[in-house]
Amino acid sequence: MGGFEAQFRPVAVQQVQRDLVLEAAAEAHGLKLGDALQPVRVALTGSTVSEPVNELLAVVDRATALRRLGEVARQSDQGGARAVQV
């Protein structure tokens, strides 16, 4: 593998894996991918408009993404949706 390919191939593999996981999760719940990802987008950015979720997950660090998603899940369990601190 050349320098460029060696550097970016692992990133590309992670992107494909992330996309497959997102698609499988949506399908498992009988949802279209876009419908499943909209709440994730809002949890990560606080907005309904953003870059594609798979790209957001690539740049938002894992701990922050999990924290924000956990906050939304807890709020949902409590019966209300409130603004998430981003």
N, C-alpha and C positions, 0 to 999 in steps of 0.2 A: 504494500500500500504506500502511495506517495504521501508527502507531507500534508497536503490539503485534505486528502481522503482520510488519512489516519486521524487527523484532528477532528473532522466533522462527522465521520461515520458513526461514532458512538452517540452523538447528539441526534442524528437522524433516526437511529434505531430506537432511542428513547421516545422520540416523537411518535413514531409508528406504534410503539407499544402503548403509549398514553392514549392515542386515538382509538386503538382497538379496545382498551379497557372502558373508555367512555361510551363507545358504541355498544358494547356488550351490556353494560349497566343499564343503558336506556332500553335496549331490547328486552332485557330481563324483566323490566317493569312495564312493558307494553307501551313505551313512550317513543315518540319521534326524538331524534337526537337533539334538535333545537329546543324542543319543549323541556327536555330533561336538563339541558345546560343553562337555560335562562336563570333559574334560581342560583346556580353556581356562579354565573357571571355577576349577579347582583351581590352575592356574598363576598366575592373577591374584590369588586370595584365600587360597590355602592351605587351602581348605575345599570340601566337596562341596555346601554349602548357601550360597546367596547370592542377591543380586538377579539378574535376567536378565543374561546375558552381554552383550547389546547395550547395556544400561544401564551395566554395569561399564566397557565400552570407551569409553563417552562420558565417564566421570569419571576414569578412570585415564589419566594422560598417556601419549602414544604411546611415548616412550622407555622408560618403566617397563614398559608392557605388552610391548613387543618384547624387552626384557631378560629378563623373567620367562618368556616363551614360549621364548626362545632357550635359557635354562637348562634348561627341561624337555626340549626337543628334544635338547640335548647329552647329558643324563642318559639319555634313552631310547636314543640311539645307542650309549651305553656299556653298555647292557644292564640298567640298573637305574633304578628310580624312587626318588628320594629327596625329602625335604622341600625345598621351595623357600623361600628367605628372602623373606618379603613385607614 
